[in-house]
Amino acid sequence: MFDVGPGVQEIGIKEDAGIFRVMYVAKFDDAVYVLHCFQKKTRRTAKSDLELASKRYAELIQEQKRGAKRHSRACGMRSKRTPHKLRT
């Protein structure tokens, strides 16, 4: 399987309307981040869905790194960051 990123998990949901997938990461202290959710049309997850989740994961990692730098420069003061908003 295509590796979206370390710590990324997938939930499968079966409904009357079809089968859905949610890709998320919960390894950060501040939130659980949903990277992508979509309806499955075939047994194999589309490459475009995996690439989108991977791109969003990379953006999240960069945002986490920037936030850590801001936090360390604040001389011990807690950073008031807002959660990273990811578009679906």
Secondary structure, 3 states (H helix, E strand, C coil): CCCCCCCEEEEEEEECCEEEEEEEECCCCCCCEEEEEEEECCCCCCHHHHHHHHHHHHHHHHHHHHHHHHHHHCCCCCCCCCCCCCCC
